Amino acid sequence: MNPADKIFSYLSAKQYRRGTEDELFDLFFTTSPRHKSFRHNILKNVLSNDGRFSFDPSEDMWSARESMLAINIHEAQYCVIDVETTGFNNLFDRITEIAIIKMHKGETISHIESLVNPNRSVPVKLQRLTGIYETMLVNKPSFSELAPIIRSFVKDTIIVAHHSSFDVRFINSELQRCGNDPLSNITMCTCALAKRLLPDLHSYSLDTLAEYFGLKFVSRHRAYGDSLMALLIFKKFLDQLNSRSITTIQDLIAFLSS
């Protein structure tokens, strides 16, 4: 497990689900910086963008977010996200399309989707793959124009995506690029869930999982079509989790971290 997962497991087992920065360093890092500010900055880099944690500066304490962790997995509100981009490097490439579908109690309650002007060229190979051509993006909003809408829509929901680190990394890079804080929501990855729940599959691509469950794409390699497929697959996984006595968000995070 990575440091954040270890710290989460440790805090979750404590009575009040919180610990001091000195305590966390002593337990999970081989060396401890002399200066308190250094320790804080290191822990902040590890934990602050992870929706499982909150920090109380008055006591220098990190806590596992109990209110979110205790929610039943079938009662939680999820935002299933997909982005299309100009490439695979979030430092240099840009988002060209985003879709977010909100689900509550197994039902889709709303969604947003938009093409995004990346203000840069799009490789021809990706234009052909996605069907998103540069001419389609010229008069579309920039990400900075969409940022307030995206933040308001996502709020404190749980983010779900296939290969979620890719989508969240791109969104956070775009948010920070236009002066916004990154998202700090709890995040679930349908690919990671597939590897735990379906260990014998030869592949964990969205196409393979769609075929396994007999699902049909509305549109492939487009943000809405891919986010909808991720949502349908996630719903299948939620049903499978019932037989494993996984009932809360905390249970699900622990299952993915083990």
Buried (B, 14 or more C-beta within 10 A) or exposed (E): EEBBBBBBBBBBEEEEBBBEBEBBBEEBBEEEEEEEEEBBEBBBEBBBBBBBBBBEEEEBBBBBBBEBBEBEBBEBBBBBBBBBBBBEEBEEBBBBBBBBBBBBEEEBEEBBBBBBBBEEEBEEEBBEEBEBBBEBBEEBBBBBEBBEBBBEBBEEBBBBBBBBEBBBBBBBBBBEBEEBEBBBBBBBBBBBBBEBBBEEEEEBBBEBBBEBBEBEBEEBBBBBBBBBBBBBBBBBBBEEBEEEEBBBBBBBBBBBBE
